[in-house]
Amino acid sequence: MVQHEGGCHCGKVRFRISAPADVTVLDCNCTLCRMIGYLHLIVPTSDFELTQGEDDLTLYTFNTGIAKHYFCSTCGIKSFYIPRSHPNDISVNLRCLDPGTVTSVTTKIFDDATRSIQD
């Protein structure tokens, strides 16, 4: 496990996670994830720390309200959220991690319609 840091585009929202250097991410095909190109690195809530910008977050929910989508209120980037598929974890957008700590990435498809992971 290594410490990864990341955040939004403008830098107001920052976070730190503990995760392997070799990561597996989910590429979800739901309408929202597909449109924004989100790559899910799912970590336990205990391995996530919001280090700055709590007051700069805007919450968006829809449909069942289970997923909690947090966006930077300045630049609009969703760097992390609580996913419907893993409501007790945090999904961090791999694309929002600072460079230098991820050594390899394996991508799997998450089919939202069947709620299953495909290689």
Phi, psi and omega in degrees: 000139177231164176269124175248142175238156179190187180174194182276180184293318184277347177090000180289326179257125180226149179215167176224138175229157171251122182201165177297159173286329175262109189250153171246128180241158176253132175256098185278142181258017175293165186300318183290309182297320180298318183291328183258357177071032183287131174246115189279117167252102187269127181230153174299147178307325181292343179261010180242136176224121172280114186265341177195149171098015180306319180287349180264004182268143173243135181262134175233129174228158176205172178053250184284342181078002181289314179288136179243102183268116180255125180242146171293128182287348178267305186259348176083005183279135174261098182270343176200162175192173175262113185277151176298324182288336181221069189294349178258009181235181176240136173256122178256137177284114180310324183290351179260001177282144174295146179292154170113346182248345178266124182263332176204155181228127171252128182250131174239150180272131171255113180274109184296326182295318182260353182057042181230155180262134179238143177284000000 
